[in-house]
Amino acid sequence: MAAQLARTFWDDPVTSHIFQSEARRDAGLRAYFRTQMRADYLPFGGCYTTEGYAGSAIWAPAGKPLLTGLRAITTMLPVLPYVFTNLVVTLKLLNLVESMHPHEPHWYLATLGTAVEQQGKGIGGALLAPVLAHCDREGLPCYLESSKERNVPFYRRHGFEVVKEVHLPGDGPTLWTMWREPRPPASSDS
């Protein structure tokens, strides 16, 4: 999953802003996604993929504790060599993203990526479907940040709406925060 996500996010505006060295970006992204999954999401069952790793989704269920403080810092040590020259901007960006995160119970889509050659084939929607259906049944909203404007219409088709358009620190790109209210169950007429 980490390798597929690293390839998918190689030219992403936000990851390119954080992992500025093109020569080291792939290794840095692999380290980041490996660390993100193992330390912060996999223990809560929030990692989904397809056969052959054509796409991956990393979700945080409602109530999952946020990694903060010393534990958060030590968890991200494998990524430090790849962002060290851009550390101040990276920390500002992470703090900004964390400060915008809603506090009410919700599922958080941390990452959704479909292999570039597989995009447009319904893989992203298929990866969203089980969690969105669960959230609808449980009456829970969902939240995400989109790092590409072209992905905003995709998320809108799945019920997400833009909450805020944010310009990131360090002359960074734009990020779109998005929220999805649970949809009522479809009524079955007999």
VENTARA-V227794 format. One record per backbone hydrogen bond with DSSP energy under -0.5 kcal/mol. CO is the residue of the C=O (numbers start at 1). NH is the residue of the N-H. If there is no record, write none. Layout:
co->CO nh->NH
co->CO nh->NH
This chain:
co->1 nh->5
co->2 nh->6
co->3 nh->7
co->4 nh->8
co->5 nh->9
co->7 nh->10
co->9 nh->12
co->12 nh->16
co->13 nh->17
co->14 nh->18
co->15 nh->19
co->18 nh->20
co->20 nh->22
co->21 nh->24
co->21 nh->25
co->22 nh->26
co->24 nh->28
co->25 nh->29
co->26 nh->30
co->27 nh->31
co->28 nh->32
co->29 nh->33
co->30 nh->34
co->31 nh->35
co->32 nh->36
co->33 nh->37
co->34 nh->38
co->35 nh->39
co->35 nh->40
co->36 nh->40
co->36 nh->41
co->37 nh->41
co->37 nh->42
co->41 nh->44
co->41 nh->46
co->42 nh->45
co->46 nh->48
co->46 nh->59
co->48 nh->57
co->50 nh->53
co->51 nh->54
co->54 nh->115
co->55 nh->50
co->56 nh->113
co->57 nh->48
co->57 nh->59
co->58 nh->110
co->58 nh->111
co->59 nh->61
co->60 nh->108
co->61 nh->64
co->66 nh->68
co->68 nh->71
co->68 nh->72
co->69 nh->73
co->70 nh->74
co->71 nh->75
co->72 nh->76
co->74 nh->77
co->75 nh->78
co->76 nh->79
co->76 nh->80
co->77 nh->80
co->77 nh->81
co->79 nh->82
co->79 nh->83
co->80 nh->83
co->80 nh->84
co->83 nh->86
co->84 nh->87
co->86 nh->90
co->87 nh->91
co->88 nh->92
co->89 nh->93
co->90 nh->94
co->91 nh->95
co->92 nh->96
co->93 nh->97
co->94 nh->98
co->95 nh->99
co->96 nh->100
co->97 nh->101
co->98 nh->101
co->105 nh->141
co->107 nh->109
co->107 nh->143
co->108 nh->60
co->108 nh->110
co->109 nh->145
co->111 nh->58
co->113 nh->56
co->115 nh->118
co->115 nh->119
co->116 nh->119
co->118 nh->121
co->122 nh->126
co->123 nh->127
co->124 nh->128
co->125 nh->129
co->126 nh->130
co->128 nh->131
co->128 nh->132
co->129 nh->133
co->130 nh->134
co->131 nh->135
co->132 nh->136
co->133 nh->137
co->134 nh->138
co->135 nh->139
co->135 nh->140
co->141 nh->107
co->142 nh->180
co->143 nh->109
co->144 nh->178
co->145 nh->147
co->146 nh->176
co->148 nh->151
co->148 nh->152
co->149 nh->152
co->149 nh->153
co->151 nh->155
co->152 nh->156
co->153 nh->157
co->154 nh->158
co->155 nh->158
co->155 nh->160
co->156 nh->159
co->161 nh->179
co->164 nh->166
co->164 nh->177
co->166 nh->168
co->166 nh->175
co->168 nh->172
co->173 nh->168
co->175 nh->166
co->175 nh->177
co->176 nh->146
co->177 nh->163
co->177 nh->164
co->178 nh->144
co->179 nh->161
co->180 nh->142
co->187 nh->189
